[in-house]
Amino acid sequence: MDNGISRATAATVLNSLKSGVVPRVGLEYITVGRRSEIQALLQDVSIIEQGGAAFRFIEGKYGSGKTFLMHALRNHVMEKGFVVTDVELSVDKRFVGNKGQGLATYRELIRNMATHACPDNGALQLILDKWIGTLENEVVQYEGLVPGHEVFDVRVSQKIYKITSSMEERVNGFDFGKVLAAYYKGHRTGDIQLQKNALRWLCGEYRTRTESKNDLGVNLIISDSNWYDFVKLFADFAVKAGYAGLYVCMDELATLYEIPSRVGREYNYNKLLSIYNDALQGKASHLGIIVSVTKEAMEDPVRGVFSFAPLKSRLADTELAGTQAPQLRDMASPVIKLSALNPGEMYVLLEKLADMHGVLYGYSPRLEHDDYIYFLKQQYNRAAEGEEVTVRDMIKSYITLLNLIQQNQEVPKEKILRSNGD
């Protein structure tokens, strides 16, 4: 079946899935199910576009598709004109820490900024240059001035000043605007070093206020304690630069659950609470945040998110949505719990992957209806016998099966299928 996918994209998708990681491209070709979850998250996107903010947790087992769903949404909102970014939380990248782990998270978010025109990350300078170019074009189009005219730079500078001044009411907005103005000054005067200094500051790479003051005249640096203020400022700035907003994906919140120190966990949960409250209380605008977490890391009463009472009170299911009606899911809840793909959805996914495999290797897949059913029965039987089988594991096993059938076409496929299932 010709589904329009290129061989390069097919290779990226299949190689990534075979390795147990989520590809960044081609997800639209293999997305199945998740209709309710996607619809709820797209409702958030609409609110963010209109100037609001949203914060969602995606809860599910390892390998259940949390990261897949986040990346699929990331790609979708990027197509809709958002600046997107992502970070995988780890020992070195948390919300806060005594070794700069919060700042490390911020730096990763800035490095991973992407747009439709620059989808592979590293888009910060492109965003700044687009912003300046748009303002220069406005002066050309609406005022009839051209670069080099004696008042052209004055008019553009006035527009820059108007935008940066409008950010002053935000926390740390004055200094943020001052750095943006410095970047423009470097652009206007050809001072490449000044532009580099401004970029370095925006990336959170200045270590001392003295250095920042000497280079940029700004007596403030981005730090472990204030980095989230600048995420909010970037969301505001993204809109002023012509984008729909900023969408942030954070993977592996379970990292906080694994912090050995109770005090360390609570510091991070408190910061998480602050960010969550910001989104719900209207203190952030044009900002979406989505975080993945395992059920254990969320609900464990000793170490999990629910061990921090203020978060549990906000995130735990109500009695109606929990014990009284467990078959119903409130998709407006801050926590979206991923249910397993049903057998019908898995069947469709297998078909899509077989088609993609055929595109990559230039052949017509040999699997038929009964073969898909046999493979799925084998996988579900393993799960029924107590073996942990996730969607990720099924896909890895299935791609191995496709490889073996394609590479050994002289061997009956039934023999390979049964050896795979035994």
C-alpha positions in Angstrom: 0.0 0.0 0.0 1.4 3.4 -1.0 0.9 5.7 2.0 3.2 8.5 0.8 6.0 7.8 3.2 9.6 8.1 2.0 12.2 5.4 2.5 14.3 7.7 4.6 11.4 8.3 7.0 10.4 4.6 7.0 14.0 3.7 8.0 14.0 6.2 10.8 10.7 5.0 12.2 11.5 1.3 12.0 15.1 1.6 13.3 14.0 3.7 16.2 11.1 1.4 17.2 13.4 -1.7 16.8 15.8 0.0 19.3 12.9 0.7 21.7 13.0 4.5 21.3 10.3 6.8 19.8 11.2 8.4 16.4 10.9 12.1 16.0 9.5 11.9 12.5 6.9 9.8 10.7 4.7 9.3 13.8 1.6 10.3 11.8 2.0 7.2 9.7 1.7 4.8 12.7 -0.6 6.6 15.1 -3.5 4.4 16.1 -6.1 4.7 18.9 -5.6 7.4 21.5 -8.5 9.3 20.0 -9.9 10.5 23.3 -6.4 11.5 24.6 -5.5 13.4 21.5 -8.8 15.2 21.4 -8.3 16.3 25.0 -4.8 17.5 24.4 -5.8 19.4 21.2 -8.4 21.2 23.3 -5.5 22.4 25.4 -3.7 23.6 22.3 -6.7 25.7 21.3 -6.7 27.3 24.8 -3.0 28.0 24.5 -3.4 29.6 21.1 -5.9 32.0 22.6 -3.5 33.1 25.3 -4.1 30.6 28.0 -1.9 28.0 29.5 -2.2 24.2 30.1 -0.4 21.6 32.1 -1.0 17.8 31.6 0.4 14.7 33.0 0.5 11.5 30.9 0.5 8.5 33.1 1.2 4.9 32.0 3.4 1.9 32.3 6.9 1.8 30.8 6.5 1.1 27.1 2.8 2.0 27.1 3.2 4.9 24.6 3.6 8.0 26.8 6.6 9.3 24.9 5.0 8.4 21.6 1.9 10.4 22.4 4.0 13.4 23.5 6.2 13.4 20.4 3.1 13.0 18.2 1.6 16.0 19.8 4.9 17.9 19.6 5.0 17.4 15.9 1.4 18.4 15.5 1.7 21.7 17.4 4.9 22.5 15.5 3.0 22.2 12.3 0.4 24.6 13.8 3.1 27.3 14.2 4.2 26.7 17.8 7.8 26.8 19.1 8.3 23.4 20.7 10.9 22.0 23.0 11.5 18.9 25.1 13.7 17.5 27.8 14.2 14.0 29.3 14.5 14.5 33.0 17.4 12.6 34.6 19.8 12.6 37.6 21.4 15.7 36.1 18.2 17.4 34.9 15.4 18.1 37.4 13.3 21.0 38.5 15.7 22.1 41.2 18.9 20.7 42.8 22.0 21.7 44.7 24.2 21.1 41.7 22.4 23.2 39.2 20.0 20.5 37.9 17.2 23.0 37.3 19.4 25.2 35.2 20.5 22.1 33.3 16.9 21.4 32.5 16.4 24.9 31.2 19.6 24.8 29.1 18.4 21.5 27.5 15.0 23.1 26.8 16.6 26.1 25.0 18.9 23.8 23.0 16.0 21.7 21.9 13.8 24.5 20.7 12.3 23.7 17.3 10.0 25.2 14.8 8.4 24.1 11.5 11.2 25.8 9.6 13.9 24.3 12.0 12.4 21.0 13.2 15.7 19.4 14.4 16.2 21.6 17.4 18.6 24.6 17.8 16.0 27.1 16.6 16.7 29.9 19.1 18.8 32.1 16.8 16.4 31.5 13.9 13.5 32.6 16.1 15.3 35.8 17.0 16.4 36.5 13.4 12.8 35.9 12.1 11.5 38.4 14.7 13.9 41.1 13.6 13.3 40.3 9.9 9.5 40.6 10.4 9.8 44.0 12.1 12.2 45.2 9.3 9.7 44.1 6.7 6.9 45.9 8.5 8.9 49.2 8.2 9.5 48.5 4.5 5.9 47.6 3.8 4.0 50.1 5.9 6.4 53.1 6.0 8.0 52.9 2.6 11.5 52.9 4.1 14.3 50.7 2.9 17.4 49.5 4.8 20.1 52.2 4.6 17.6 55.0 4.9 18.6 57.4 7.6 15.6 56.7 9.8 15.1 53.0 8.9 17.0 51.8 11.9 15.3 54.3 14.2 11.9 53.0 13.2 12.9 49.3 13.7 14.5 50.2 17.0 11.3 51.9 18.1 9.4 48.7 17.3 11.9 46.6 19.2 11.7 48.9 22.2 7.9 48.8 22.2 8.0 45.0 22.3 10.7 44.7 25.0 9.1 47.3 27.1 5.8 45.4 27.0 7.5 42.5 28.8 8.7 44.5 31.8 5.6 43.8 33.8 6.6 40.1 33.8 8.9 38.8 36.5 12.5 39.3 35.2 11.0 40.7 32.0 13.0 44.0 32.1 16.3 42.1 31.9 15.0 39.7 29.3 13.9 42.6 27.2 17.2 44.3 27.6 19.0 41.2 26.3 16.7 41.0 23.3 17.5 44.7 22.6 21.2 43.9 22.8 20.8 41.1 20.3 19.1 43.5 17.9 21.8 46.1 18.5 24.4 43.6 17.5 22.4 42.7 14.4 22.0 46.4 13.5 25.7 47.3 14.0 27.3 44.1 12.8 28.6 43.4 16.3 28.6 39.6 16.2 30.2 39.3 19.6 27.3 41.2 21.2 24.9 38.9 19.5 26.8 35.9 20.8 26.8 37.3 24.3 23.0 37.8 24.1 22.5 34.3 22.9 24.8 33.0 25.6 22.7 34.8 28.3 19.4 33.6 26.9 20.8 30.0 26.9 21.6 30.3 30.7 25.3 30.1 30.2 26.5 33.1 32.2 27.9 32.0 35.5 28.3 35.3 37.3 26.3 38.5 37.4 29.6 40.5 37.1 30.3 38.9 33.7 26.8 39.5 32.6 27.0 43.1 33.7 30.3 43.7 31.9 29.1 42.1 28.6 25.5 43.2 28.4 24.8 45.7 31.2 22.4 43.2 32.8 22.8 42.5 36.5 21.0 39.2 36.5 21.6 35.7 35.2 19.4 32.7 34.7 19.8 30.3 37.6 18.5 27.2 39.2 16.0 29.3 41.2 14.5 31.5 38.4 14.8 29.5 35.2 11.0 28.8 34.9 10.4 32.6 34.8 12.3 32.6 31.5 10.3 29.7 30.1 7.2 31.9 30.6 9.0 34.9 29.0 10.0 32.8 26.0 6.3 31.8 25.6 5.3 35.5 25.6 8.1 36.3 23.2 7.3 33.5 20.8 3.9 35.1 20.2 5.5 38.5 19.6 7.9 36.9 17.2 5.0 35.5 15.1 4.5 32.0 16.6 1.4 30.5 18.2 3.1 30.0 21.6 5.5 27.6 23.3 4.8 23.9 23.9 7.1 22.1 26.4 7.4 18.3 26.6 9.0 16.7 29.7 9.7 13.0 29.7 10.5 10.7 32.6 9.1 12.4 35.7 9.8 9.1 37.4 13.3 10.5 37.8 12.0 12.6 40.8 10.5 9.4 42.4 14.0 7.9 42.3 15.7 10.8 44.2 17.0 9.0 47.3 16.6 12.0 49.7 13.1 12.9 50.9 14.1 16.5 51.1 15.4 16.5 47.6 12.2 14.9 46.3 10.0 17.5 48.1 12.0 20.4 46.8 11.4 19.1 43.3 7.7 18.4 44.0 7.3 21.9 45.4 8.8 23.4 42.2 6.5 21.2 40.1 3.6 22.4 42.2 4.6 26.0 41.5 4.8 25.5 37.8 1.5 23.6 37.8 -0.3 26.4 39.8 1.1 29.0 37.4 -0.6 27.4 34.4 -3.9 27.0 36.2 -4.0 30.4 37.9 -3.4 32.4 34.7 0.2 33.5 35.6 1.5 32.0 32.3 0.2 32.6 28.8 0.6 30.9 25.4 2.3 28.1 27.3 1.6 24.4 27.2 3.5 21.8 29.3 3.0 18.0 29.1 4.9 15.6 31.5 5.1 11.8 31.3 5.1 9.7 34.5 4.6 6.1 35.4 1.7 5.1 37.7 4.1 4.1 40.5 6.0 7.4 40.3 2.7 9.3 40.4 0.8 7.4 43.0 3.3 5.8 45.4 2.4 7.3 48.8 5.9 7.3 50.2 8.1 8.5 47.3 5.8 9.4 44.4 4.1 12.7 43.4 1.2 11.8 45.7 3.6 11.7 48.7 3.5 15.5 48.4 0.1 16.4 49.8 -0.5 19.6 47.9 0.1 17.8 44.6 -2.0 14.8 45.5 -4.9 17.1 46.4 -4.8 18.6 43.0 -4.1 15.5 40.9 -5.7 12.5 42.5 -9.0 11.2 41.0 -12.2 12.2 42.7 -14.3 9.5 44.1 -16.8 9.7 41.2 -14.1 9.4 38.5 -12.2 6.8 40.5 -13.9 4.1 42.5 -17.5 4.8 41.6 -17.1 4.9 37.9 -13.7 3.2 37.0 -14.8 2.5 33.5 -15.2 6.3 32.8 -12.3 8.7 32.3 -12.5 12.4 32.9 -10.4 13.7 29.9 -10.4 17.2 31.4 -8.5 15.9 34.4 -4.9 17.1 34.8 -3.8 13.5 34.6 -4.5 11.5 31.5 -4.1 7.8 32.2 -3.2 5.8 29.1 -5.1 2.6 28.6 -3.6 -0.2 26.6 -4.2 -0.3 22.9 -7.0 -2.8 22.3 -6.4 -5.8 20.0 -8.2 -4.1 17.0 -5.9 -1.1 17.3 -2.8 -3.3 17.6 -3.9 -5.1 14.5 -4.1 -1.8 12.6 -0.7 -0.9 13.9 0.8 -4.2 12.7 -0.6 -3.5 9.2 0.9 0.0 9.1 4.3 -1.3 10.2 4.2 -4.0 7.6 3.4 -1.5 4.9 6.3 0.7 6.1 8.7 -2.2 6.1 7.6 -2.9 2.5 8.4 0.7 1.5 11.8 0.5 3.1 12.9 -2.7 1.5 11.0 -2.5 -1.8 8.8 -5.6 -1.5 5.2 -6.6 -0.9 4.7 -7.8 2.7 3.9 -11.5 2.9 1.8 -11.3 6.1 -2.0 -11.8 5.9 -4.9 -11.6 8.3 -4.4 -14.9 9.9 -0.7 -14.1 10.5 -1.5 -10.9 12.3 -4.0 -12.8 14.5 -1.5 -15.5 15.3 1.2 -13.0 16.3 -1.2 -11.1 18.5 -2.5 -14.2 20.2 1.1 -15.3 21.0 1.8 -11.8 22.5 -1.4 -11.7 24.6 -0.9 -15.3 25.8 2.6 -14.3 27.1 0.9 -11.4 29.0 -1.8 -13.7 30.3 0.8 -16.0 31.7 2.2 -13.2 33.8 5.0 -12.0 31.6 5.3 -8.2 31.3 4.5 -7.4 27.7 4.2 -3.7 26.6 3.4 -2.1 23.3 7.0 -1.3 23.0 8.0 -4.9 23.4 5.4 -6.1 20.9 6.6 -3.7 18.3 10.2 -4.7 18.8 9.3 -8.3 18.5 7.2 -7.6 15.4 9.8 -5.7 13.5 12.3 -8.6 14.2 9.6 -10.9 12.7 9.3 -8.6 9.6 13.1 -8.5 9.2 13.4 -12.3 9.4 10.6 -12.9 6.9 12.0 -10.4 4.4 15.6 -11.7 4.8 14.6 -15.4 4.5 12.1 -15.5 1.7 12.9 -19.1 0.9 11.7 -20.1 4.4 7.9 -20.5 4.8 6.6 -17.6 6.8 4.6 -19.9 9.0 7.8 -21.5 10.2 9.3 -18.1 11.1 6.1 -17.0 12.8 5.9 -20.1 15.0 9.6 -19.9 15.9 9.0 -16.3 16.9 6.1 -17.3 19.1 7.7 -20.2 20.9 
